[in-house]
Amino acid sequence: MINVTDAARTILARNDRGGYTVPTDGLYPFQWNWDSAFVSMGFATFDIDRAYQELERFIQGQWNNGMFPHIIFHVPSDSYFPGPDVWQTDQCHSKKPLTSGITQPPVFGMALRFLYETVLATGRHDMLARTHTLFNAALRSHRWWLEARDPDKRGLVAILHPWESGSDNSPAWDEALVRVPTTTKTEICRQDTKHVNATMRPRNIDYQRFIHLVEVYRECQWDPIKQWSHAPFKIADVQMTAILARATADLIWMASQLNLSDALGELFTMHQLLINGLNSRWNQHIRGFVSLDLISGKDIEKPTQTCFIPLIALELDSYQRKFIQEEIERWCQGMVIGIPTTAPFSPDFESKRYWRGPVWAVINWLIADGLRKNQLKELATIIEGNTISVIERAGFCEYFDPITGEGLGGNTFSWTAAAYLVLRR
Ligand code: 9WN
């Protein structure tokens, strides 16, 4: 019988397209931003050269202004919509490869530290030049985040499209999305529902709004200043900010390891700003951190996984620790597998639909990491153990039904394989 670790490595090899990895065959045929960062950590557990390559192929798509796009279209494929013809970013960013025009959570900096720690542990000092190049790309992307997505210096970075959040179909975006018109000039040719059951995916009306937003930003010629002022959807997102804050702390660690004292001051300032911003988002009623709708000015008081992600960046006080522990335990009660991405007691909970309840291995990985950082090691170990077990039972699926433990979405998923390799090591 093939062992599960070997099976995870086989998935990564099967989804390898020559130095970069697709999230899964068919459904997602390109290189995705945060998927690749997670995947590089998976590779680092057994092939450090290939791990570096994943990030190196990814930065080929970095924009001149520093943005890391959410999709890199290395080679054409018609099995995903929207493709480069809809984004039309080549008119403003002529560099190859073609890319989408929005971004995704900046796990890159976290991944880079993970890879470099592996290099140090194995004594591969020949990786220094490669590390420097990746560090510089990461630093430029963090600068872009602060300039383009927090121009008012709140210490909270904003998403302008639900796809940027990585948790595209989360109920957290519902109220804000209703304000986005459903009209589109582009013909919507969904491909996702040819690969997976439509009842698990976003609805057609959501797609109309997703594409409407793409058209608004395309008309701004992807200029960050114009986008900021024209955006019909603008949310200061605590999940995004937390990942950026944590990645910034990881870059600080890298800068001291690499003796890059010039970068340190700037990174410390960035980090402090983000930590202050995140701390201001604690919500006693939700017993977690909440995002802010910058258009309505309202707090988004929806119980979704985003409320717990700030643990990866913050040091909680003892009350917050207690509340968060109780809350995570409450969400997991009666579930075959936690942590659901929407609380099961919420009216928005759907156990099989994208980001409205199912469990993602990479989200568990982040939350467990945050729990460990906050001295909640026992709970972290339980979550990690359950994540490993559900993958062993149901396979390397995109996500899992928390009520039944069934594997859903795309099969043979790269980041699920990577999560398995990292959590199992
Ligand atoms: C849009 C690739 C990506 C993940 C996201 C996930 C899903 C895309 C989609 O797949 O998003 O980017 O078409 O639904 O929500 O987190 O990065 O795996």
Residues whose N, C-alpha, C, O or C-beta is under 5 A from the ligand:
A	BS01	9WN	P23 Y28 W32 D35 W163 G166 S167 D168
